[in-house]
């Protein structure tokens, strides 16, 4: 039996802050106080500072000299770049996954879609969003390419945080679920051409939603 190593204070602070950004507890553009965070978590400023530095590397936090840290914020141009990145990297991973483990990918996606349906029936938005992230991670898990996985993982937190913001839009979750269902069916059929078309539609809707929605992409102003 292998004992699990206890998490360090840095890891605990990192996990808390990352999850708070992803689930929207910490808003886009919100100022982050090292002192306040350390008091809330009951730790010194050192592990909090280290956690913020890691989140900066993940693109979830920006840190400016004399101004401190704040949650990331996005311009429409940056949203477009993220969508371009996702389109390119997920298409490449899909092609590899379908050539190397099509059955495993199809089974995994079918399972996640069923879990999504259950989360929707319970109106568990947080669980649904976590499953949305898991659905896309499956592509990389079955692609068998560590470099593609590492590139995607670097920005997975930011992508998940964007999903949370979009989930507030009318009918967004319903449309998202329908798109995931269609993608899972196309994967089962091994239809890469159909998958590409569905992926373009899925990601481009994200882009359009950010352009048209009344979401302040420059970041919410912290009071």
N, C-alpha and C positions, 0 to 999 in steps of 0.2 A: 504493500500500500504506500502510495506517494503522498506525503503531506503537502498541502498547498501553502506556499510561502505567504505570510501576512503582507498586506499591502502597506507600502510606505506612506508617510504623511503626504509626500508629493503626489503619489498615485491617487490617494483618496481625494486630495484637493483637485487634481486634474479631472478625475471622473465626475466629481460633483459639478465643476464648472462647465465641462463639456456637455453633460446631460442637461444642465440648466439653459445652455444656449440652444441646444438642439430642440428641447421641448418648448422653447419660447418663454420660459420663466425669466430669463434675461433677454431683453429686447435688443433688436438691431440698433447699434449706435450707443447703447447704454454705457455710461461711465462705470468703471469697476474700481472700487477702492480696496487696496491690499489690506488696509487696517480693518475695514468692515468685514471682508471675507474671512480674514484670520480669526476675528472675534466670533463670527457665526459658526465656524468649523472648530473652534477651540484649538487652533494651532498657531505657531509663530508665523511671521511674515515670510520667512525663507522658503518653506515649501509652496506657499501661495505664489511667490514670485517665480519660482521654478516652473510651476504649473502654467502660469500665464505666458512664460517664454515658450513652452511647448505648444500652447494654443496659438500663439503668434505664428509658429512654424506651420501649423495646420490651417492657417488662414481664418481662424475663428475669432481672433483678437488682434487689435492693432495697438502698438505701444509707441508713444512719442515722447522724446526727452522733455522734461518739465511739465508735460501734460498728463502723463500716466497712461493707463490702459483703458480700452473700451471695446465692446463687442463689435464685430465686423459690421460694416455697412456696404451697400452695393449701389452702383450706378446701373442704368439700363445696359450700358456697354459691357459691364462686367457680367451681368446676367447672361447676355448674349454669348460671351466668351465661355462661360461655364456650360451653357447648352451645347456650344460647338465642341467643347472638350468631351462632354458626355456622349454626344453622337458619334464622334470618332472612336473613342476608346471602347464604348459598349458594342459597337458594330464589330470591331476587331476581335473582341473577346467572344462575342456570339459565334463568329465564324470558326474560331478555334474550338470552342465548347461543343459545337455541333459536329465537328469532325473527330473529336476525341472522346466525348462521353455524352452522346445525344440522349440516351435513355436516362442517365442519371440526372441530366439537366431537366428533361421533361418531367420526370417524377418529382424532382424538387420543386419545380414551379407549380405543378398541379397541387402539391401539398400546401404550399404557401398561399395559393389562391383560395383554397378551402378555409385556411385559417383566417384569411382576410374577410371572407364572407361571414365567419363566426364573429369576428371583431366588429364588423359593421352591424350585425344583428344585435349586439350588445351595446352599440353606440360607444365603443371603446376606441376613441380617436387616437389615443397615444399608442395603443397596441397596433392599430391599423398602420400607423406611420412607421412603426418599427418593422412591421412585416413588409411594407413598401421598400424600405432599405434592404431588408433581407432578400427580397425578390431579385433586386439588381445585383446584390453581392453573389448570388448563385452563378451568374454568368461568369464571373471571374474565378470562382471556386472550381468550376468544371472546365475552364479554359486551359488550366495547367501551365500558366506563364507567370512566374513570380514578378517580372518587370511590369507587366500590365497591372497585376494586382496591387503592387506597391504604388504605382502612379495613381490608381483610383482611390486606394485607401488614404492617401495623403489629403484628399479633399472630401472624403465621405462624410465627415462631420458637417462641413459647410453645405453640402448637397442636402443632407438630412434636415438641417436647420431651415433651408429654403422650402423644403416640403411642408414643414410646420406652418410657415407663414402663408403658403398657398392654400393650405387646408381650410383656412377661414373663408375662402371665396365660395359663393353659392354654387352648388352642384359639383364642386371640384372633386370631392372624394368619389362621388358616383361615377363621374367620367373616368377618373383614374382607375377605379376598380374594373370598369368595362374594358379599358385598354389593356390592363394586366391579364384579364381573361383571354382576350384575343391573342396576345403575345404567347401565352402558355399553350393555346391550341396550335398556333403556327409552329411552335417549337416541337410539339408532339408530332406534327406532320413533317417536320424537318424541312420546312419551306423557308429558306434563308431570304429569298426575294421578298416574301410577305413580311417576314420579321423586320427587314430593313424599312419597309414602308410604314409599318406600325410604330417602329421606334422613332422614325422621323415625326410622325403625327403626335406621338406621346410627348416627346421632348419639345417639339415646336409649340405645343399648346402651353407648356410651362413658360416658354419665352413670351408668348402673346399675352398670357395672364399677367405676367409682371409688367408688361408694357401698358396694359389697359386698366389694371386694378388700381384702386385707390390705396396702394401701399406706398409708404414713404421709403423709397429705395435708398435715399441718402442716409437713412438711419433715423430711428425714433430719437427724439430729443429727450435726454434724461433730465428729470427735474431735480 
